[in-house]
Amino acid sequence: MATKIFMKISWISVRWMIPITHYLSPLTVTFFYRKDIAEQNGVTEEDLHITSPQDFLSLVEKMTVKDDKGNVQVYGMEVDPDSEQELFTYLGMFSEHPLFWEDDYTAAFASEECINALTFMNDIYKTGNASLKDANEGSSGLASGVAAMCIGANSEYVTADNAFPGNIGVVKDDMNTLLIGDYLAVNAATKNPEVAADMFLHMFSEESLQVFAETAGQYSGRKSLDGAFTAINPDYENIVAMYANSFSYGKPMHPNFSECAAFLRTAIESSFSGIAPKDALEEGKTNWDSVLNK
């Protein structure tokens, strides 16, 4: 029954109204890489353990495949020019407590740390060792073979491993990263509360969470299952370790997050079009804070 629930939940769309304080799928956003390319380029275990932005920039260079004339054959990294999740992940490299908004919902993404993070994203691309993600491309550059590394949620491992079986690894990262997930809720007017309760019990049972881990590479966050999760793949130890350094966008939820994300994406994209990261983020903050005054 648990397996069937997981198979169905991905397409169910219901007007749930009461928030349930559990994530369906806590996801630590991290860096994935091609093991075969790392071996080909002489990348060491030490190289694959990053503790600073400089470590990461060096790793991108070392993971880039070039021909004898210096032409790039496989980019070291894929950069998404309009992803707030990616910007937040880089923000974790520059901030001990990364966040996109304050407790009063005012935007925090025009901070010095965030400006540095967006500048860093641009710098990675400017090295010539990174490709820009194509918004029309369904898979990541890692899965398509364009890039040797990408940023992704835990499930990205399974997708990329399907394309390059046995050749996908997880970079060991001591810096902060993003925690995302989906909250579950149930309609307050449901006539079958016992069915809803039964569904949640099954979905969050150890058995169901283990099925999810095995089929989707999903880390449950349940400490009692850490051993079973890392037994699936030793590289998953890096995902478990990063979970402790994962942060959400901000402490409170916000009903207008979609608008916030749109302003952020525009700011990120415009920085890759020549607008200074500081100016782009400050404009995004002005637009976001105006939403609070509606």
C-alpha positions, 0 to 999 in steps of 0.5 A, a space after each residue: 500500500 505504501 508503494 502505491 501511495 508514493 506512485 500516486 501522490 505525484 499527480 494528485 492535485 487537491 485544494 488542501 487547506 490545513 498545513 501539516 508540519 511535515 515535509 513530504 520530501 526534504 531535499 538538500 540541494 547539492 553538487 553532483 559530478 561525473 566520476 569518470 570525468 573526475 578520474 580522467 582529469 586526475 581530480 582527487 578526493 581532496 579536490 572533491 571536498 569543498 570548504 570555500 568558494 575558491 575550492 569550488 571554482 578550482 573544482 569547476 576548472 579541474 572538471 572541465 574537459 578540453 581538447 588539445 587545442 583548448 576547446 571545451 568538450 564537456 563544461 565543468 559546471 552548469 549554471 542556471 541563470 534564472 534559478 533562485 534555488 541555485 542562487 541560494 545554494 551559492 549564498 550558503 558559501 558566503 553566509 553563516 545564516 543564509 535567507 531570502 527574507 526577514 521575519 517581517 517578510 521584507 526581502 533580504 536578498 539584496 544583502 552583501 552576501 547575496 550580492 557576492 553569491 550572484 557575482 560568484 555565479 557570474 564569475 563561474 560562467 565568465 571563466 569559460 568553464 561553465 555552460 548556461 542551463 537551457 530553460 527548454 531542456 528537460 534534464 540537467 546538463 549533467 544528465 545530458 552530458 553537456 556538463 560534468 557537474 550541476 546543482 540539484 536536489 537529492 533526486 537529481 542523483 537518480 536522474 543523472 545515474 540513469 544517463 551515466 550508470 555508476 558514474 555519478 557522485 556527490 561532492 562533499 561540501 562543508 558549506 551551507 546549502 538550501 533545504 526545500 520540500 513540499 508541505 502536505 495539508 488536508 481539506 478541513 471539510 473532508 468527509 473522510 478524515 480517517 482515510 487522510 490520517 491513514 494515508 499520512 501514517 503510511 506515507 511517513 512510516 519507515 517502510 514507505 520512506 525507505 521505498 522512497 529512498 530506494 526508488 527516488 534517492 530521497 533522503 527522509 531526514 529520519 535519523 533512524 534511516 540514515 544507515 539504510 539510506 547510505 547503504 543504498 549508495 556510499 555517496 549518500 553520506 555527503 547528502 546526510 552530512 549536508 542536511 545539518 547545514 541546510 537552510 530554508 528561504 526564511 523562517 516563516 512561510 509567505 503566501 506571495 512567494 511566487 511573486 518573490 521568486 519571479 523578482 529574484 529570477 528576473 534579477 539573476 537573469 538580468 545580471 547575466 545580461 550585463 546588469 550589475 548584481 548589486 543593482 539587479 538584486 536591489 531592484 528585485 528587493 524594491 519590487 518585492 517589498 512593494 508587494 507587502 504594501 498592497 
